[in-house]
Amino acid sequence: MLEIRRIPLLDYREGLALQDELAAERARDAIPDTLVLLEHPSVLTAGRGTPRDLDLDALGLPVHRVPRGGDLTWHGPGQLVGYWIRRLEGRDRDLHLHLRRIESALIAAVARFGVEGTRREGLTGVWVGARKIASVGVGVRNWVTRHGFGLNREVDPARWGGFRPCGLDGETMSDLARLAPGGAPSRAELEDAVAEAFTTISEGPSAPGDHPS
């Protein structure tokens, strides 16, 4: 069973606290695996891959160093953020497999809008050709996962200026507004597609490509 929680807008610090609360509840089996879907006000988050000598104060936005994989990334309006609080058990105690499952679910979700998402070897996230539309970074403690993904629905390209999102050139980033044949879906439509895809991948057999190479 996967519980879906939808939150209109939440401060990033409050989002971290919510993840800690849900992860503690999941660890003691008080709740099922839970996917939180939300947006944050503009913020930068620095994962374990962010260079320690980078001057984060010069970037002009609030910055949080967080215990997830990946480099510096942006969250904010027009981006659907998902936190998958999931207890990894048995053969699922594989963080690489968990990452591939997130990617598979997002690829299935964007396909609903006529977008062919793919993986790129050696990188995480979801790509459309040479453009990246979703960033993925997770953390795990006591085999309960935190963090998840940022899926770009309709984002001002200037948001990626001034730094290298995920270690990439800013112009690499794109969104569904520019890549979907019908333009950006509404947030509700995108949430529905993502919720359905994660529910399917949580309750069904492994999807093709889930296992890391």
C-alpha positions in Angstrom: 0.0 0.0 0.0 1.2 3.5 -0.8 -0.3 6.5 0.9 -0.3 9.8 -1.1 -0.2 13.1 0.7 -0.7 16.3 -1.3 0.5 19.6 0.2 0.0 22.9 -1.8 3.1 24.8 -0.6 5.6 24.1 2.3 8.7 25.8 3.5 11.7 23.7 2.8 12.7 23.5 6.5 9.2 22.4 7.4 9.5 19.8 4.6 12.7 18.4 6.2 10.9 18.1 9.6 7.9 16.4 8.0 10.2 13.8 6.4 11.8 13.1 9.7 8.4 12.7 11.3 7.1 10.4 8.6 10.3 8.3 8.4 10.2 7.7 12.2 6.5 6.6 11.9 7.4 4.4 9.0 10.3 2.8 10.9 7.9 1.7 13.6 5.3 0.6 11.1 2.8 3.2 12.3 2.1 4.3 8.6 2.5 2.6 5.2 5.0 3.8 2.6 4.1 7.4 1.8 4.6 9.7 -1.2 4.4 13.4 -0.3 3.7 15.7 -3.3 4.3 19.4 -2.8 5.9 22.6 -3.9 8.5 24.7 -2.1 9.2 28.4 -2.2 12.5 29.0 -4.1 15.4 27.3 -2.4 18.7 25.6 -3.2 19.6 22.3 -1.7 23.1 20.9 -1.6 23.5 17.2 -1.5 26.6 15.2 -0.6 28.0 15.7 -4.1 28.1 19.5 -3.8 31.7 20.8 -3.7 32.5 21.9 -0.2 34.4 25.0 -1.5 31.4 26.4 -3.4 30.4 29.8 -2.1 26.7 29.1 -1.4 26.1 32.5 0.2 26.7 34.2 -3.1 23.8 32.5 -4.9 21.1 34.8 -3.6 18.7 32.1 -2.3 18.3 30.2 0.9 20.5 27.1 0.8 20.2 23.9 2.8 22.8 21.2 3.0 21.0 17.9 3.2 21.9 14.2 3.6 21.0 13.0 0.1 23.0 12.0 -2.9 23.5 14.4 -5.7 24.8 17.9 -6.3 23.3 21.4 -5.9 19.7 21.7 -7.1 16.8 24.2 -7.1 13.3 23.7 -5.8 10.5 26.2 -6.3 7.3 27.3 -7.9 6.4 25.3 -11.0 8.3 22.2 -9.9 6.5 19.2 -8.4 8.6 17.8 -5.5 8.0 14.2 -4.3 9.3 12.7 -1.1 9.0 8.9 -1.1 9.2 7.7 2.5 9.7 4.0 2.0 11.0 1.1 4.1 13.4 -1.0 2.1 13.0 -4.7 3.0 14.4 -8.0 1.7 15.6 -7.8 -1.9 14.5 -4.1 -2.0 17.4 -3.2 0.3 19.2 -1.8 -2.7 19.5 2.0 -2.9 20.4 1.8 -6.6 17.2 -0.2 -7.3 15.2 2.4 -5.3 16.6 5.2 -7.6 15.7 3.3 -10.7 12.2 2.8 -9.4 11.8 6.5 -9.0 13.0 7.1 -12.5 10.7 4.4 -13.9 7.7 6.0 -12.2 8.5 9.5 -13.5 9.1 8.1 -17.0 5.7 6.5 -16.9 4.1 9.7 -15.5 5.4 12.1 -18.2 4.5 9.6 -20.9 0.8 10.5 -20.1 1.6 13.9 -21.6 3.3 12.7 -24.7 6.8 13.0 -23.4 9.3 10.2 -23.9 11.5 10.3 -20.8 14.7 8.3 -20.6 17.7 7.6 -18.4 21.3 8.5 -19.2 24.0 6.1 -18.3 26.0 7.1 -15.3 23.6 9.9 -14.3 20.4 10.0 -12.2 17.1 11.7 -13.2 14.9 11.7 -16.2 15.9 13.2 -19.6 14.2 14.1 -22.8 16.9 13.9 -25.4 19.6 16.2 -24.1 17.3 18.0 -21.7 16.8 17.1 -18.0 13.3 17.4 -16.7 13.6 15.6 -13.3 16.3 15.5 -10.7 16.5 12.6 -8.3 18.4 12.4 -5.0 17.7 10.2 -2.0 18.9 9.5 1.5 18.3 6.4 3.7 18.5 5.9 7.5 17.8 2.5 9.1 16.6 1.4 5.7 13.8 4.0 5.5 14.2 6.4 2.6 13.9 10.2 2.5 14.0 12.9 -0.2 13.1 11.9 -3.8 12.6 14.0 -6.9 11.9 17.4 -8.4 9.9 17.2 -11.7 9.9 20.4 -13.7 6.4 21.3 -14.8 6.6 25.0 -15.7 9.8 26.7 -14.5 11.4 30.0 -15.5 14.7 29.1 -17.1 16.4 31.9 -15.1 15.9 29.8 -12.0 18.9 27.7 -13.2 21.1 30.7 -13.8 24.1 31.5 -11.6 25.0 27.9 -10.6 25.4 24.4 -12.1 22.2 22.5 -11.3 23.2 18.8 -10.5 26.6 19.7 -11.8 25.3 20.5 -15.3 25.0 23.6 -17.4 21.8 25.5 -16.6 20.6 25.4 -20.2 20.5 21.5 -19.9 17.4 21.9 -17.6 14.0 22.0 -19.2 10.3 21.4 -18.2 7.1 19.9 -19.5 5.8 23.3 -20.6 8.5 23.3 -23.3 8.7 19.6 -24.0 5.1 18.3 -23.8 3.1 18.5 -27.1 0.2 20.0 -25.3 2.2 22.3 -23.0 2.4 22.1 -19.3 -0.3 20.0 -17.6 -1.9 21.5 -14.5 -0.4 20.7 -11.2 -3.4 18.5 -10.3 -3.1 16.6 -13.6 0.6 16.0 -13.0 0.1 15.0 -9.4 -2.5 12.4 -10.5 -0.2 10.9 -13.1 2.7 10.7 -10.7 0.6 9.3 -7.9 -0.7 6.6 -10.3 2.7 5.7 -11.5 4.3 5.4 -8.0 1.3 3.4 -6.8 1.7 1.0 -9.7 5.5 0.6 -9.2 5.1 0.1 -5.5 2.4 -2.6 -5.7 3.4 -4.4 -8.9 6.4 -6.3 -10.1 9.7 -4.6 -11.0 9.3 -2.5 -14.1 11.7 -3.0 -17.0 15.0 -1.2 -16.4 14.4 -1.0 -12.6 17.6 -3.0 -11.9 20.8 -1.1 -12.1 23.2 -2.1 -14.8 
